[in-house]
Amino acid sequence: MKKGQLVKTAVAMGIAFTLGTGAKSVQANDTVSKVQNPSVQAVRLEQRGSSVILTWKTSLRLGQYFQIYRANGAYSTDKKLIGTTTHGVFIDRSPGKNVYGNSYTVKAVNKRTGQTSEVKTSLNQQIFGKNMVIFNPQDDPQQINSTIKGTFEKQKSPETSQFNNSRYSFYFMPGKYDQADPNHAYEMGYYTTINGLGKVPSDTALPNILVENYLKDENNNATQNFWTGVENVHLTNLKPQAGVNGQFNYATSQATPLRRMEVDRATQLDWKSGWASGGYIADSNFKQKIGSMSQQQYYVRNTNLNNKWYNGDGSYNFMMQGNLNGPATNWSQTGSVTNVAQTPVSKEKPFLYMGSNNRYQVFVPAQRKNSQGTSWSKDSMGPGYSQDLLSRFYIARADRDSAASLNAAIRRGKNIFFTPGVYHLNQPLRVDRSNTILLGTGMATLQNDNHQGAIKVGNVAGVTLAGLIVDQGSQSETLIQIGHRYGRHFSSPANQTLLSDVFVRVGGPNTAQVPKVNKAVEINNDNVIGDDMWIWRGDHGSHIGWTQNEMKNGLVVNGNNVTMYGLFSEHGQKEQVLWNGENGRTYFYQSETPYDVQKQSDWMSHGGKVNGYASYKVADHVKRHEFTGSGVYGVFTQTNGAKIQTANSIEVPNTPGVIVTHAATKTFAGDGSIDNVINDHGGSTTDGQKHFITSYQNGHVE
């Protein structure tokens, strides 16, 4: 805005303002209020070129003026007076190189009484809202600590926080946050993520992070530690401590990804060897020992483990893929580790960072083939491209956006960056443009309140859905649909669609309607990658019951050449996964039976001839499929006394091109059983033991 234009605007508004420190004040005609209490409201900031314009609402009051302060950080104690004015406009012409690192305070002062009132804000808060907090290295460490601690106290309770509507993300601008207290641990609760804004993890040095068990019982139980995550940070170890206080303790289960991490500390993936049902790690570097003696299972991809991995003998399914210096496969020795040397085709999750031009950018990593190790190095982000956040993305906020506004932005060619919150969708989000990105932070949640579904992707290439919880709040055929159901499959092998950290829920949250869905996720296009997906028919929370939160299938794959990494699908009322496409691949699978089958006649497949449904079913017509590293577990705890049987955890056609490697099953609880691992082979779980096969192909089992 030119100076003359600003003057005209101010005169038209009937206000006076100062053009920065030392500039002239331009007074327009106004009516002066005789009310003496100072007032400032609704401060707005706008970046124009190298300046920041502040405007605010005020009643023009006798003896009132305004002081404008700037600090290098929203939580910085170094606040400096940069100017005064008598009315509601101020221009900061020297905000520094990183305008997003600043915060401003506008203080109204009554010269006669000394009374004051003030409003504090920043460009970050106005762009991203109050639940996406961005820290600066100049911020007071104690205020950073207390801010994160305050959120943790709100979000730590399984009873009151697990299904609430609060969502938070904490971003750290590049710099060192580990100097004041090198062993301080930021505690995390439900629906909270911590992210670095550097180009590579080492740009953002944090002291430590802590996730204990949320369920406070004698088992140190972390099996309800869900929906949190950490990305793109370096956890340092400047003053090593022995024992649990010196470790990175990350006791979590499903939907808790660690991505793009550099960790100098020992890492324990449980709390004091308590129960846990994780988990997912990718694209990271762990320099000290990492593992768990009590986790059920874990998936680790494209990570440098530096020969430091460990796990307990009682675990069931640890999948290592594309890693450097990881543990060897040991299933043939009744172990639980599968090591696959390469990741055949992958795309890492896009992420927000601060570019060299001090503007927010989203980096989109390139598709890789037959990869090992991380996509980044100490000095390089790795192959990929960047997009300017403010020009290429629509910044969504749950307090103002609807499905209509989001779809309008998508039609204008925008990507969507979902800030933390719960977004109610009275119509599906429709993506019909290749390379569109829907990227969430802080476990941003899309609640489907219509009968068509939450997201529908057309026959287009290279779409990314990432960092999103999708809740069913209504009844629909699908929640997420990739590609049109009928007609020829759309195929794009060189630019595959990606679903990364996508977590689907049917039941749990207290939605207005009873949630029901037939196929939670349906993939009709060819060449789609799933990377860390949890599809969950709720077993606790609201709307829980066999005839309430109904979900027939978790994932239905009709497309060809679809690849899944780190797939979790639980409690569906028919097949948890039904795979109809050719050349499918799944690396790591975790599943539990539905807890709440009320009678055996409700749990019969093959036209009522076979007990139960296989958790993972490859259709009879399929000729080629690879399924590696699975654990399917029987839990029959809410059957109202009925003894429930399931014939097989896995069903596949007997043909040479369908290969199953390393599959386990076990009954954890309840009066029921799984009779076989795969196709009537493997033995019954009635003995309470883990049953497994090392390979199955064309009817031959080992």
Residue pairs with C-beta under 8 A, 6 or more apart in sequence:
1 9
1 48
1 53
3 19
6 17
6 19
6 53
6 89
6 91
7 26
10 16
10 17
10 26
10 28
10 87
10 89
11 26
11 28
13 28
13 88
14 28
14 29
14 30
14 31
15 28
15 30
15 60
15 87
15 88
15 89
16 25
16 26
16 27
16 28
16 30
16 85
16 86
16 87
16 89
17 25
17 26
17 85
17 87
17 88
17 89
17 90
17 91
18 24
18 25
18 83
18 84
18 85
18 86
18 89
18 90
18 91
19 26
19 91
19 93
20 82
20 83
20 90
20 91
20 92
20 93
20 94
21 82
21 83
23 91
25 85
25 86
27 86
30 60
30 87
31 60
32 60
32 61
32 62
33 59
33 60
33 61
33 62
34 61
34 62
35 59
35 61
35 62
36 61
36 62
36 63
36 110
36 112
36 113
36 115
37 61
37 110
37 115
37 117
38 61
38 64
38 108
38 109
38 110
38 115
38 116
38 117
39 58
39 59
39 61
39 64
39 108
39 117
40 56
40 57
40 58
40 66
40 106
40 107
40 108
40 117
40 118
40 119
41 56
41 57
41 58
41 119
42 56
42 57
42 119
43 54
43 55
43 56
43 104
43 106
43 119
43 121
44 54
44 55
44 56
44 126
45 52
45 53
45 54
45 104
45 121
45 122
45 123
45 126
46 52
46 53
46 55
47 53
47 99
47 123
50 93
50 95
51 91
51 92
51 93
51 95
52 91
52 92
52 95
52 99
52 102
52 104
52 123
53 89
53 90
53 91
53 92
54 68
54 89
54 90
54 91
54 92
54 104
54 106
55 88
55 89
56 66
56 88
56 106
56 119
57 88
58 64
58 66
58 87
58 88
58 108
60 87
61 110
62 112
63 110
63 111
63 112
63 113
64 86
64 108
64 109
64 110
64 111
65 84
65 85
65 86
65 108
65 109
65 111
66 84
66 85
66 86
66 87
66 88
66 90
66 106
66 107
66 108
66 109
67 81
67 83
67 84
67 106
67 107
67 109
68 81
68 82
68 83
68 84
68 85
68 90
68 92
68 104
68 105
68 106
68 107
69 79
69 80
69 81
69 82
69 104
69 105
69 106
69 107
70 79
70 80
70 82
70 92
70 95
70 102
70 103
70 104
70 105
71 77
71 78
71 79
71 80
71 102
71 103
71 104
71 105
71 138
72 78
72 96
72 101
72 102
72 136
72 138
73 101
73 102
73 103
73 135
73 136
73 137
73 138
73 139
74 103
74 120
74 122
74 124
74 125
74 133
74 134
74 135
74 136
74 139
75 135
75 136
75 139
75 140
75 143
75 144
75 147
76 103
76 136
76 138
76 139
76 140
77 140
77 143
78 138
79 105
82 92
83 90
83 92
90 106
92 104
95 102
96 102
97 358
98 173
98 354
98 358
99 123
99 358
100 122
100 123
100 124
100 134
100 173
100 354
100 358
100 360
101 136
101 138
101 173
102 122
102 123
103 120
103 121
103 122
104 120
104 121
104 122
105 118
105 119
105 120
106 118
106 119
107 116
107 117
107 118
108 116
108 117
108 118
109 115
109 116
110 116
124 132
124 134
127 390
127 395
128 134
128 395
128 397
128 419
129 397
129 399
129 419
129 420
129 421
131 166
131 167
131 168
131 169
131 419
131 420
131 421
131 442
132 168
132 169
132 171
132 419
132 420
132 441
132 442
133 147
133 168
133 169
133 170
133 171
134 171
134 172
134 173
134 197
135 144
135 170
135 171
135 172
135 173
135 177
136 173
136 175
137 173
137 174
137 175
137 176
137 177
141 177
141 179
141 180
141 181
141 184
142 180
144 177
145 181
145 184
145 186
147 170
148 170
148 186
148 187
148 188
149 187
151 168
151 170
151 189
151 192
152 187
152 188
152 189
152 192
153 189
154 161
154 166
154 189
155 161
155 164
155 166
155 168
155 188
155 189
155 190
155 191
155 192
156 187
156 189
156 190
156 214
157 189
157 214
158 214
158 215
158 224
161 189
161 190
161 191
162 190
162 214
162 224
162 226
162 508
162 541
163 508
163 509
163 510
163 541
163 542
164 190
164 191
165 421
165 422
166 191
167 191
167 398
167 420
167 421
167 422
167 442
167 443
167 444
167 445
168 191
168 192
168 193
168 420
168 442
169 192
169 193
169 194
169 195
169 419
169 420
169 441
169 442
170 186
170 192
170 193
170 194
170 195
171 195
171 196
171 197
171 352
172 194
172 195
172 196
172 197
172 204
172 206
172 233
173 197
173 204
173 354
174 196
174 197
174 198
174 199
174 203
174 204
174 354
175 203
175 204
175 205
176 205
177 204
177 205
177 206
177 207
178 205
178 206
178 207
178 236
178 238
181 207
182 207
182 236
182 237
182 238
182 239
183 207
183 208
183 239
183 241
183 245
183 246
184 207
184 208
185 207
185 208
185 209
185 210
185 249
186 194
186 206
186 207
186 208
186 209
186 210
187 209
187 210
187 211
187 212
188 194
188 209
188 210
188 211
188 228
188 230
189 214
189 228
190 214
190 226
190 227
190 228
191 227
191 228
191 420
191 442
191 443
191 445
192 228
192 442
192 443
193 228
193 229
193 230
193 231
193 441
193 442
193 443
193 467
194 206
194 209
194 229
194 230
194 231
194 233
195 230
195 231
195 232
195 233
195 351
195 352
195 441
196 203
196 204
196 206
196 231
196 232
196 233
196 234
196 353
197 203
197 204
197 232
197 352
197 353
197 354
198 204
198 232
198 353
198 354
199 353
199 363
199 381
200 232
200 376
200 377
200 378
200 379
200 380
200 381
201 232
201 233
201 234
201 260
201 261
201 262
201 284
201 285
201 376
202 234
202 262
202 378
203 234
204 232
204 233
204 234
205 233
205 234
205 236
206 233
206 234
206 235
206 236
207 235
207 236
207 238
208 235
208 248
208 265
209 230
209 235
209 248
209 250
210 249
211 222
211 225
211 228
211 249
211 250
211 251
211 252
211 256
211 271
212 222
212 249
212 251
212 271
213 220
213 221
213 222
213 225
213 251
213 271
213 274
214 222
214 224
214 225
215 221
215 222
215 223
215 224
219 274
219 275
220 251
220 270
220 271
220 272
220 273
220 274
220 275
221 274
221 275
222 251
222 252
222 253
222 270
222 271
222 274
222 275
222 276
222 277
223 253
223 275
223 276
223 277
224 253
224 540
225 251
225 252
225 253
225 256
225 276
226 252
226 253
226 254
226 255
226 256
227 255
227 256
227 443
227 469
227 503
228 252
228 255
228 256
228 443
229 255
229 256
229 257
229 258
229 259
229 443
229 501
230 250
230 257
230 258
230 259
230 261
231 257
231 258
231 259
231 260
231 261
231 349
231 351
232 259
232 260
232 261
232 351
232 353
233 261
233 262
234 261
234 262
234 263
234 264
235 248
235 261
235 262
235 263
235 264
235 265
236 264
236 265
237 246
237 264
237 265
237 288
240 246
244 268
244 272
246 265
246 266
247 265
247 266
247 267
247 268
248 263
248 265
248 266
248 267
248 268
249 267
249 268
249 271
250 256
250 258
250 267
250 268
250 269
251 268
251 269
251 270
251 271
251 274
251 276
252 269
252 276
252 278
252 279
253 276
253 277
253 278
253 279
254 277
254 278
254 279
254 503
254 534
254 536
254 568
254 590
255 469
255 501
255 503
255 534
256 278
256 279
256 280
257 280
257 281
257 282
257 501
257 532
258 280
258 281
258 282
258 284
259 281
259 282
259 283
259 284
259 348
259 349
259 351
259 501
260 282
260 283
260 284
260 348
260 351
260 374
260 376
261 281
261 284
261 285
261 286
262 284
262 285
262 287
263 284
263 285
263 286
263 287
263 288
263 290
264 287
264 288
265 288
266 288
266 289
266 290
267 286
267 288
267 289
267 290
267 291
268 290
268 291
268 292
269 276
269 278
269 279
269 290
269 291
269 292
269 295
269 298
270 276
270 292
270 293
270 294
270 295
273 292
273 293
273 294
273 312
274 294
275 294
276 292
276 294
276 295
276 296
277 295
277 296
277 297
277 590
278 292
278 295
278 296
278 297
278 298
279 295
279 297
279 298
279 299
280 298
280 299
280 300
280 532
280 566
281 298
281 299
281 300
281 301
281 303
282 300
282 301
282 302
282 303
282 348
282 531
282 532
282 566
283 301
283 302
283 303
283 348
283 374
283 375
283 376
284 303
284 304
284 374
285 303
285 304
285 306
285 374
286 303
286 304
286 305
286 306
286 308
287 306
287 308
288 306
288 308
289 308
289 309
289 310
290 305
290 308
290 309
290 310
291 308
291 309
291 310
291 311
292 298
292 310
292 311
292 312
292 315
293 310
293 311
293 312
294 312
294 314
294 315
295 311
295 312
295 315
295 318
296 315
296 316
296 317
296 590
296 631
296 633
297 315
297 316
297 317
297 318
297 319
297 336
297 588
297 590
297 631
298 311
298 318
298 319
299 319
299 321
299 532
299 565
299 566
299 587
299 588
299 629
300 309
300 318
300 319
300 320
300 321
300 323
300 326
301 321
301 322
301 323
301 343
301 346
301 531
301 565
301 566
302 321
302 322
302 323
302 343
302 346
302 348
302 371
302 372
302 373
302 374
302 375
303 323
303 324
303 326
303 373
303 374
304 323
304 324
304 325
304 373
304 374
305 320
305 323
305 324
305 325
305 326
305 327
306 324
306 325
307 325
307 326
308 325
309 320
309 326
309 327
311 318
311 327
311 336
311 337
313 335
315 336
316 336
316 631
316 633
316 664
316 666
316 690
317 336
317 338
317 588
317 590
317 629
317 630
317 631
317 662
317 664
318 327
318 336
318 337
318 338
319 338
319 340
319 566
319 587
319 588
319 628
319 629
320 326
320 327
320 337
320 338
320 339
320 340
321 339
321 340
321 342
321 343
321 565
321 587
321 588
322 340
322 341
322 342
322 343
322 346
322 371
322 372
322 373
323 339
323 372
323 373
324 372
324 373
326 339
327 337
327 339
328 337
328 339
329 335
329 337
329 338
329 339
329 662
330 336
330 337
331 337
331 338
331 662
331 692
331 694
332 694
334 692
336 664
338 628
338 629
338 661
338 662
340 587
340 628
340 629
341 372
342 370
342 371
342 372
343 368
343 370
343 371
343 372
343 565
343 587
344 369
344 370
344 563
344 585
345 367
345 368
345 369
345 496
345 529
345 563
346 367
346 368
346 371
346 529
346 531
346 565
347 365
347 366
347 367
347 368
347 464
347 496
347 498
347 500
347 529
347 531
348 365
348 375
348 382
348 500
349 365
349 464
349 466
349 467
349 498
349 500
349 501
349 531
350 362
350 363
350 364
350 365
350 437
350 439
350 464
350 466
351 362
351 363
352 360
352 361
352 362
352 389
352 417
352 439
352 441
353 360
353 361
353 362
353 363
354 360
354 361
355 361
355 386
355 388
359 388
359 389
359 390
360 388
360 389
360 390
361 386
361 387
361 388
361 389
362 386
362 387
362 389
362 392
362 393
362 415
362 417
362 437
362 439
363 381
363 384
363 385
363 386
364 384
364 385
364 386
364 387
364 437
364 464
365 375
365 381
365 382
365 383
365 384
366 375
366 382
366 383
366 384
366 385
367 494
367 495
367 496
368 375
368 383
374 382
375 382
375 383
375 384
376 382
387 393
387 415
387 437
389 395
389 417
392 414
392 415
393 414
393 415
393 416
393 417
393 437
393 439
394 406
394 409
394 410
394 412
394 414
394 415
394 416
394 417
395 417
395 419
396 406
396 409
396 416
396 417
396 418
396 419
396 423
396 444
397 419
397 421
398 419
398 420
398 421
398 422
398 423
398 444
399 421
401 423
402 424
402 426
403 423
403 424
403 425
403 426
403 427
403 428
403 429
403 450
404 427
406 416
406 423
406 429
407 427
407 429
407 430
409 416
410 416
410 429
410 430
410 431
410 433
410 436
413 433
415 436
415 437
415 438
415 439
416 429
416 437
416 438
416 439
417 439
417 440
417 441
418 438
418 439
418 440
418 441
418 444
418 446
418 467
418 468
419 441
419 442
419 444
420 441
420 442
420 443
420 444
421 442
421 444
421 445
422 445
422 447
422 471
423 444
423 445
423 446
423 447
424 447
424 449
424 473
425 446
425 447
425 448
425 449
425 450
425 454
426 449
426 450
427 450
427 452
428 448
428 450
428 452
428 453
428 454
428 455
428 456
429 438
429 446
429 454
429 455
429 456
430 456
430 458
431 438
431 455
431 456
431 457
431 458
431 460
431 463
432 457
432 458
432 460
433 460
434 460
434 461
434 462
434 463
434 492
434 495
435 461
435 462
435 463
435 495
436 460
436 463
436 464
437 463
437 464
437 466
438 455
438 463
438 464
438 465
438 466
438 468
439 464
439 466
439 467
440 466
440 467
440 468
440 469
441 467
443 467
443 469
443 503
444 467
444 468
444 469
445 468
445 469
445 470
445 471
446 454
446 455
446 468
446 469
446 470
446 471
447 454
447 471
447 472
447 473
447 509
447 511
448 454
448 470
448 471
448 472
448 473
448 474
448 476
448 479
449 473
449 474
449 512
449 513
450 474
450 476
451 474
451 475
451 476
452 476
452 477
453 476
453 477
453 478
453 479
453 480
453 481
454 470
454 479
454 480
455 465
455 470
455 479
455 480
455 481
456 481
457 463
457 465
457 480
457 481
457 482
457 483
457 497
457 525
458 483
458 484
459 483
459 484
459 490
459 525
460 490
461 490
461 492
461 495
461 496
461 497
461 527
462 492
462 495
462 496
462 497
463 482
463 497
463 498
464 497
464 498
464 500
465 480
465 498
465 499
465 500
465 502
466 498
466 499
466 500
466 501
466 502
467 500
467 501
468 501
468 502
468 503
469 503
469 504
469 505
470 479
470 480
470 502
470 503
470 504
470 505
471 504
471 505
471 508
471 509
471 511
471 515
472 479
472 504
472 505
472 506
472 507
472 511
472 515
472 516
472 517
472 520
472 549
472 551
473 509
473 511
473 512
473 513
473 515
474 511
474 513
474 515
475 513
475 514
475 515
475 516
475 517
476 516
476 517
477 517
477 518
477 519
478 517
478 518
478 519
478 520
478 521
478 522
479 504
479 506
479 517
479 520
479 521
480 499
480 502
480 504
480 520
480 521
480 522
481 521
481 522
481 524
482 497
482 499
482 521
482 522
482 523
482 524
482 525
482 528
482 559
483 489
483 490
483 523
483 524
483 525
483 559
484 490
484 524
485 522
485 524
485 558
489 524
489 525
489 526
489 558
489 559
489 560
489 581
490 525
490 526
491 525
491 526
491 527
491 560
491 561
492 525
492 526
492 527
493 526
493 527
493 561
496 527
496 528
496 529
497 525
497 527
497 528
497 529
498 528
498 529
498 531
499 521
499 528
499 529
499 530
499 531
499 533
500 529
500 531
500 532
501 531
501 532
502 521
502 530
502 532
502 533
503 533
503 534
503 535
503 536
504 520
504 521
504 533
504 534
504 535
504 536
504 554
505 536
505 538
506 515
506 516
506 517
506 520
506 536
506 537
506 538
506 549
506 550
506 551
507 515
507 537
507 538
507 541
507 542
507 543
507 544
507 548
507 549
507 551
508 536
508 538
508 540
508 541
508 542
508 543
508 544
508 549
509 541
509 542
510 541
510 542
510 543
511 542
511 543
514 543
514 548
514 549
515 543
515 549
515 550
516 549
516 550
516 551
517 550
517 551
517 552
518 551
518 552
518 553
519 552
519 553
519 555
519 556
520 535
520 551
520 553
520 554
520 555
520 572
521 533
521 535
521 554
521 555
521 556
522 555
522 556
522 558
523 530
523 555
523 556
523 557
523 558
523 559
523 562
523 581
524 558
524 559
525 559
526 559
526 560
526 561
526 562
526 581
527 559
527 560
527 561
527 562
528 559
528 562
528 563
529 562
529 563
529 564
529 565
530 555
530 562
530 563
530 564
530 565
530 567
531 564
531 565
531 566
532 565
532 566
533 555
533 564
533 566
533 567
533 568
533 569
534 568
534 569
534 570
535 554
535 555
535 568
535 569
535 570
535 572
535 576
536 568
536 569
536 570
536 571
537 549
537 551
537 554
537 570
537 571
537 572
537 573
537 594
538 544
538 549
538 571
539 570
539 571
539 592
539 594
539 595
539 596
539 638
543 549
544 596
545 596
546 573
546 594
546 596
546 597
546 598
546 602
550 573
551 571
551 572
551 573
552 572
552 573
552 574
553 572
553 574
553 575
553 576
553 577
553 578
554 569
554 570
554 572
554 576
554 577
555 564
555 567
555 569
555 576
555 577
555 578
556 577
556 578
556 580
557 577
557 578
557 579
557 580
557 581
557 584
558 580
558 581
559 581
560 581
560 582
560 583
560 584
561 581
561 582
561 583
561 584
562 581
562 584
562 585
563 584
563 585
563 586
563 587
564 584
564 585
564 586
564 587
564 589
565 587
565 588
566 587
566 588
567 577
567 586
567 588
567 589
567 590
568 589
568 590
568 591
569 576
569 577
569 589
569 590
569 591
569 615
570 576
570 590
570 591
570 592
571 592
571 593
571 594
571 595
572 594
572 613
573 594
573 613
574 605
574 613
575 613
575 614
575 615
575 616
575 617
576 591
576 615
576 616
577 586
577 589
577 591
577 615
577 616
577 617
578 617
578 619
579 616
579 617
579 618
579 619
579 622
579 625
580 619
580 621
580 622
581 622
582 622
582 623
582 624
582 625
583 624
583 625
584 618
584 622
584 624
584 625
584 626
585 625
585 626
585 627
585 628
586 616
586 626
586 627
586 628
586 630
587 628
587 629
588 628
588 629
588 630
589 616
589 627
589 629
589 630
589 631
589 632
590 630
590 631
590 632
591 615
591 616
591 630
591 631
591 632
591 633
591 649
592 632
592 633
592 634
592 635
592 668
593 612
593 615
593 632
593 633
593 634
593 635
593 636
593 644
593 646
593 672
593 674
594 603
595 635
595 636
595 637
595 638
595 639
595 670
596 638
596 639
597 603
597 636
597 639
597 642
597 644
598 639
598 640
598 642
599 642
600 611
600 642
600 643
600 644
600 645
601 608
603 611
603 612
603 613
603 644
603 646
604 610
604 611
604 612
605 611
605 612
605 613
605 614
605 647
610 647
611 645
611 646
611 647
611 675
612 644
612 645
612 646
612 647
612 648
612 674
613 646
614 646
614 647
614 648
614 649
614 650
614 651
615 632
615 649
615 650
616 627
616 630
616 632
616 649
616 650
616 651
617 650
617 651
617 652
618 625
618 627
618 651
618 652
618 653
618 658
619 653
620 653
621 653
622 652
622 653
622 655
622 658
623 653
623 655
623 657
623 658
624 657
624 658
625 652
625 657
625 658
625 659
626 659
626 661
627 650
627 652
627 659
627 660
627 661
627 663
628 660
628 661
628 662
629 661
629 662
629 663
630 649
630 650
630 660
630 662
630 663
630 664
631 663
631 664
631 665
631 666
632 649
632 650
632 663
632 664
632 665
632 674
632 677
633 665
633 666
633 667
633 668
634 646
634 665
634 666
634 667
634 668
634 670
634 672
634 673
634 674
634 685
635 667
635 668
635 669
635 670
636 643
636 644
636 667
636 669
636 670
636 671
636 672
637 669
637 670
639 670
639 671
639 672
641 671
642 671
643 671
643 672
644 670
644 671
644 672
645 672
645 673
645 674
645 675
646 672
646 673
646 674
646 675
647 675
647 676
647 680
648 674
648 675
648 676
648 677
648 678
648 679
648 680
649 663
649 665
649 674
649 676
649 677
649 678
650 660
650 663
650 677
650 678
650 679
651 678
651 679
652 658
652 660
652 678
652 679
652 696
654 679
654 698
654 699
655 698
656 697
656 698
658 697
658 698
659 695
659 696
659 697
660 678
660 693
660 695
660 696
660 697
661 694
661 695
661 696
662 692
662 693
662 694
662 695
663 677
663 678
663 682
663 692
663 693
663 696
664 677
664 690
664 691
664 692
665 674
665 676
665 677
665 682
665 685
665 690
665 691
665 692
666 674
666 685
666 688
666 689
666 690
666 691
667 673
667 674
667 685
667 686
667 688
673 684
673 685
673 686
674 684
674 685
675 684
675 685
676 682
676 683
676 684
676 691
677 683
677 691
677 692
677 693
678 693
678 696
678 701
679 696
679 699
681 693
681 696
681 701
682 691
682 692
682 693
682 701
683 691
684 691
685 691
693 701
693 702
694 702
695 701
695 702
696 702
